[in-house]
Amino acid sequence: MARLAKIVSGFTLIIAGLFMLVLPGPGIITILGGLALISQEYVWARRLSDWVKARFARFTGDPGQVGRPQEEPKVLDDQLGG
């Protein structure tokens, strides 16, 4: 029963968010909230959620959000004074 409620709530939020894209309201945030709910139940929604997170991280320029290991900054010997 809880699973069904989560799925119905997620899809309801997504549909409401789509309406809010043209009507006043936080449409994108509502869509992401619905996607977060259904991504707990469906693999395709989890993949879509991961894709959105990766695109957002690329958009903001924060590669740490993607989940990839950070590279150490390379320092040349000339910069170290050696």
N, C-alpha and C positions, 0 to 999 in steps of 0.2 A: 504494500500500500504506500509506503514511504517512497519507494522507487517511482511509482506512478505519479505521485504528487510532485516529485522533483522534475520529472520529465515534462509534465504538463506545465508546471511553473516556468521551466526554462523556455519552452516554446512560446508560452504566453508573453514572456519578457521580450523574446526576439521579435514577435509580431508587433507588440506595443512599441518597441524601439524603431521598427521600420516605419510605423505611422509617425513617430516623433521626428523622423528625418525631415518630413515636410511640414509637420505641425510643431508648435512650440514645445520644447522639452529636451531632456538629455538623451537623444536617440542613440548615439554611439555607445555611451556608457551603459544604457539599458540593454542593448544588443550584446555587449560584452558580458554583462551579468548573466543573461540568459544562456549564452554560450558556455560560461563557466559552470553553470548548473548542469547542463546536459553533457558536458565533457566528462563528467564523473561516471556517466553511464554508457556513452558511445565512443568508440575509438575514432570515428571520423570527426567527431566534434573535438576530441582532444588534439588530433592532428591540426585541425583548423585553428584551434586556440594557440597551439605552439607556433604555427605559422604567423598568426597575428602578433604574438609576442616578439618573434624574430624580426618582423617588419617594423614594429614599433621601436625596437632596439636599434635597428639600422637607421631609422628616421631620426632618432634622438642622438645618434652617434655614440651610444653606450654599448660597446661589444660585450661587457660583462653580463648583460641581461640575457644574452642568447644562450649561455650555458657552455660556451667554449672556453678552454683554458686560455688565460692571458699570456701573451708573450712578454718576456722580460725586455725592457728597453735596452737596445744595443748601444754601448758607449765605446767610442773609439779611444785608442791609446792617446791620441793627441788631446782629447778632451780631459783626460786624467792628468795630463802634464808629464806623461812618461814616454 
